[in-house]
Amino acid sequence: MRSRHATFPLFAVLSWGVMFPVLASALTRVDPLNLTTVRYLLATAVLVALLLLREGPGALRSGGRAVEVVVLGVLGFAGFNVLTNLALGHAAPQQIALFVATVPLVTQLVRWVRDGVRPRPALLVVSLFALLGVGLVITRGRLDGLGQFGVGGLLMIGAVLGWAVYTHGASRFADWSPLRYTTLTAVAGTVTMLVASAVADRTGLQHAPAAADLVAVAPQLAYAVLVAAVLAVLAWNTGVRRLGAADAALFMNLVPVTTFVVQTARGYRPGVVELVGAALTIAALVAANLVTRSRPAAPTPAPTPAAVTDRPAVIDPIALVSR
């Protein structure tokens, strides 16, 4: 059963890993912040439409949790994306990807701070091995340049922390469907990105894209919106619900590895150290799955009367496109 649940975060991280090469060409026509804002404007519109269709207008209400929703949306959507885009101006993409791989460790620390739940030693160990594998993939065994990461590193620390808090926050909305949590937090994050982008355009920090530029990058936007922003985020939050934040976050190690594989398919030839790193990361994730399976099963709670509804409590994001 847990293997089936693992397909959700796996789908998400593979989608995000493919996204970086897909968007690379789009960034030559549209500024990073504007591209991200357009992407999430479209994605949020799709999410709102899906939420209205499946759960009705009442699901758009925050139920007295507006402040928490806004904070998580700003940290998870706006914070991660904006800070990552800014960091790309100060550091190489492979260094950025290496920081993304720290999400599992940071998520466990956030859970420790907020809930008082100490990370299981075995999961910490496999997280460190997975991070080591990603480091070998990204740096090809040369770590001498990481010590001078500077401003970009500080920005990425903030970005990773924001996504870790967002991932942990999903587990605190157990009474909401993943679709509802994703949509309402996406609205908050998108509004923040829209304001930031407008300010950057008006102050000359970037230039508003022309219609011809947006048409030129339409294929990249289609993937980034429908797959990487809608289906992947829904799958991620569903995975967090079913596996827990700490276990789901382990899959983030595959994001830079996936990007590496895509680049290899496009003609890049990896070295032995990179192949060893990829194998180490995959082995660590398999070990994490085995460690999780070895936990004693929690006692099954007594059944409670179900509310009369024709909507499922958990959305299968892959099934949405097959109907």
C-alpha atoms as one frame of an Amber mdcrd trajectory, in Angstrom:
protein
   0.000   0.000   0.000   2.795   2.439   0.863   4.408   1.694  -2.521   1.226
   2.887  -4.200   1.195   6.021  -2.063   4.828   6.661  -3.032   3.792   7.130
  -6.668   2.374  10.554  -5.765   5.567  12.277  -4.550   7.537  10.327  -7.160
   5.368  11.748  -9.950   5.758  15.226  -8.471   9.543  15.239  -8.208  10.035
  13.667 -11.630   7.805  16.382 -13.087   9.790  19.094 -11.338  13.094  17.558
 -12.396  12.027  17.629 -16.055  10.723  21.186 -15.656  14.139  22.855 -15.311
  15.383  21.858 -18.791  11.928  22.573 -20.263  11.909  26.128 -18.904  15.559
  26.846 -19.709  14.765  28.025 -23.242  11.746  30.040 -22.062  13.973  32.132
 -19.796  15.697  33.535 -22.878  12.436  35.263 -23.850  10.755  36.063 -20.503
  12.231  37.256 -17.194  12.218  34.563 -14.476   9.827  36.356 -12.103   7.376
  37.237 -14.880   7.534  33.694 -16.227   6.805  32.260 -12.778   3.952  34.716
 -12.222   2.298  33.893 -15.560   2.759  30.199 -14.848   1.012  30.361 -11.489
  -1.726  32.702 -12.680  -2.712  30.048 -15.216  -2.176  27.146 -12.816  -4.196
  28.786 -10.050  -7.058  29.452 -12.453  -7.107  25.732 -13.311  -6.962  24.750
  -9.628  -9.822  27.095  -8.697 -11.947  25.687 -11.536 -11.243  22.115 -10.394
 -12.046  22.959  -6.785 -15.348  24.603  -7.722 -16.264  21.634  -9.906 -15.458
  18.958  -7.337 -16.183  20.576  -3.961 -18.334  23.612  -4.667 -17.980  27.336
  -3.772 -17.869  26.590  -0.037 -14.428  25.020  -0.452 -13.000  28.440  -1.348
 -13.601  29.613   2.214 -10.702  29.269   4.628 -12.873  28.179   7.549 -11.257
  30.623   9.971  -7.709  29.655   8.934  -7.048  32.492   6.494  -3.870  33.702
   8.199  -2.310  30.232   8.203  -3.308  29.662   4.572  -1.799  32.982   3.487
   1.457  32.388   5.382   1.874  28.894   3.946   0.979  30.052   0.436   3.447
  32.918   0.569   6.225  30.685   1.931   5.577  27.673  -0.278   4.612  29.206
  -3.606   5.860  32.796  -3.679   8.778  32.377  -1.287  10.289  29.288  -2.855
   9.862  30.393  -6.473  10.845  34.049  -6.068  13.880  33.323  -3.891  15.010
  30.554  -6.239  14.761  32.880  -9.244  16.747  35.546  -7.412  19.363  32.981
  -6.367  19.852  31.974  -9.998  21.283  35.438 -10.544  24.035  34.720  -8.026
  24.818  31.023  -8.454  24.927  28.264 -11.046  21.849  26.044 -11.543  23.684
  22.960 -10.288  24.372  24.714  -6.991  20.703  25.671  -6.714  19.687  22.064
  -7.356  22.005  20.877  -4.606  20.209  23.109  -2.115  16.825  21.726  -3.225
  18.080  18.304  -2.162  18.303  19.506   1.447  14.492  19.681   1.685  14.166
  16.248   3.402  16.545  17.228   6.191  15.015  20.672   6.637  11.470  19.243
   6.670  12.382  16.865   9.479  13.917  19.745  11.439  10.790  21.862  10.912
   8.663  18.960  12.175  10.944  18.664  15.198  10.646  22.375  16.009   6.902
  22.713  15.396   5.613  19.351  16.656   8.386  18.171  18.961   8.764  14.982
  16.903  12.396  13.920  16.807  13.505  12.634  13.384  14.032   8.896  13.317
  17.792   8.239  13.221  17.459   5.811  10.310  15.652   8.386   8.154  18.254
  11.019   8.989  21.016   8.626   7.957  19.440   7.748   4.598  18.674  11.434
   3.991  22.330  12.269   4.464  23.379   9.477   2.095  20.857  10.666  -0.482
  22.161  14.211  -0.121  25.717  12.938  -0.568  24.653  11.162  -3.754  23.013
  14.303  -5.119  26.136  16.278  -4.263  28.242  13.871  -6.329  25.808  14.151
  -9.246  25.656  17.928  -9.238  29.291  18.751  -8.456  30.944  15.737 -10.120
  32.954  15.337  -6.938  34.378  18.867  -6.962  33.133  20.700  -3.868  35.679
  23.532  -3.849  33.289  26.114  -5.306  30.428  25.614  -2.849  32.167  27.484
  -0.035  31.829  30.778  -1.913  28.120  30.487  -2.654  27.440  33.818  -0.941
  24.150  35.660  -1.514  22.720  32.881  -3.653  23.186  30.415  -0.820  21.424
  32.653   1.681  18.504  33.066  -0.721  18.260  29.316  -1.249  18.304  28.652
   2.483  15.201  30.831   2.690  13.630  29.118  -0.322  14.197  25.600   1.021
  12.975  26.568   4.484   9.815  28.030   2.932   9.067  24.828   1.009   9.804
  22.674   4.053   7.342  24.688   6.163   4.763  24.441   3.360   5.248  20.668
   3.121   4.882  20.278   6.876   1.855  22.574   6.835  -0.034  20.228   4.517
  -0.178  17.638   7.286  -1.921  20.163   9.542  -4.916  20.375   7.185  -6.034
  16.767   7.520  -9.688  17.771   7.245  -9.116  19.400   3.844  -8.646  17.583
   0.556  -5.225  18.039  -1.080  -6.997  19.923  -3.882  -8.442  22.464  -1.451
  -5.146  22.970   0.398  -3.222  23.306  -2.861  -5.708  25.752  -4.385  -6.120
  28.134  -1.454  -2.395  28.317  -0.737  -1.702  28.753  -4.459  -4.081  31.734
  -4.567  -2.210  33.409  -1.705   1.173  32.716  -3.267   0.117  33.845  -6.733
  -1.251  37.164  -5.475   2.086  37.777  -3.750   4.035  36.926  -6.914   1.771
  39.153  -8.980   2.449  42.123  -6.697   6.200  41.456  -6.676   6.287  41.115
 -10.449   4.329  44.343 -10.978   6.714  46.235  -8.687   9.738  44.783 -10.491
   8.292  45.771 -13.884   7.504  49.333 -12.810  10.909  49.882 -11.187  12.814
  48.563 -14.186  14.209  45.453 -12.470  12.620  43.409 -15.242  10.498  43.990
 -18.346   6.902  42.923 -18.876   6.785  40.242 -21.594   5.237  41.038 -24.957
   2.430  38.858 -26.313   4.819  37.462 -28.931   7.186  36.319 -26.186   4.426
  34.467 -24.369   3.288  32.796 -27.597   6.867  31.712 -28.292   7.127  29.955
 -24.932   3.579  28.522 -24.967   4.714  24.851 -25.133   7.017  25.301 -22.128
   4.267  27.123 -20.240   1.771  24.359 -21.013   4.031  21.772 -19.387   4.981
  24.044 -16.483   1.329  24.870 -15.751  -0.597  21.648 -16.326   2.023  19.097
 -15.303   4.572  20.775 -13.024   2.287  23.257 -11.258  -1.167  21.591 -11.186
  -0.785  17.814 -11.304   2.626  17.719  -9.599   1.655  19.942  -6.662  -1.604
  18.033  -6.197   0.354  14.786  -6.270   2.883  16.202  -3.801   0.267  17.250
  -1.262  -1.538  13.926  -1.683   1.735  12.124  -1.024   2.363  14.225   2.069
  -1.130  13.311   3.323  -0.601   9.579   2.813   3.087   9.155   3.679   3.732
  12.027   6.079   5.831  15.131   5.461   9.192  13.631   6.475   8.849  10.511
   4.326   7.478  12.345   1.277  10.239  14.955   1.455  12.851  12.234   0.879
  11.781  12.123  -2.760  13.008  15.703  -3.293  16.491  14.204  -3.689  15.397
  12.955  -7.109  14.722  16.452  -8.507  18.339  17.296  -9.438  19.010  13.686
 -10.423  16.065  13.802 -12.844  17.361  17.034 -14.344  20.730  15.357 -14.763
  19.143  12.374 -16.562  17.232  14.653 -18.945  20.389  16.535 -19.811  22.153
  13.217 -20.423  19.390  12.182 -22.829  19.960  15.451 -24.680  23.594  14.582
 -25.265  25.436  15.289 -22.030  27.919  12.551 -21.107  28.157  11.897 -17.343
  31.327  10.902 -15.578  31.826   7.932 -13.274  31.427  10.076 -10.132  28.048
  11.365 -11.338  26.790   7.842 -12.071  27.900   6.721  -8.614  26.031   9.662
  -7.073  22.817   8.828  -8.938  23.025   5.196  -7.831  23.668   6.260  -4.212
  20.614   8.553  -4.208  18.314   5.860  -5.580  19.687   3.307  -3.104  19.073
   5.724  -0.218  15.434   6.227  -1.270  14.919   2.467  -1.492  16.429   2.110
   1.988  14.100   4.839   3.289  11.126   2.933   1.893  12.280  -0.260   3.618
  12.817   1.585   6.906   9.315   3.024   6.686   7.811  -0.387   5.929   9.498
  -1.826   9.034   7.557   0.449  11.370   4.779  -1.196  13.369   1.396  -0.438
  11.917  -0.687   2.060  13.843  -3.890   0.691  15.362  -6.918   1.149  13.149
  -9.277   3.733  14.665 -12.911   2.920  15.210 -15.072   3.908  12.228 -16.983
   7.145  12.491 -20.176   8.073  10.674 -19.346   9.509   7.283 -20.781  12.796
   6.116 -23.185  12.611   3.196 -21.114  13.688   0.229 -20.474  12.677  -3.340
 -16.890  13.945  -3.360 -13.801  11.929  -2.401 -11.731  13.120   0.539  -8.474
  12.705  -1.413  -8.006  13.717  -5.031  -6.036  11.456  -7.355  -4.378  14.068
  -9.587  -3.525  11.560 -12.309  -7.153  10.463 -12.559  -8.232  14.036 -13.226
  -6.792  13.944 -16.729  -8.235  10.538 -17.580 -11.857  11.519 -17.154
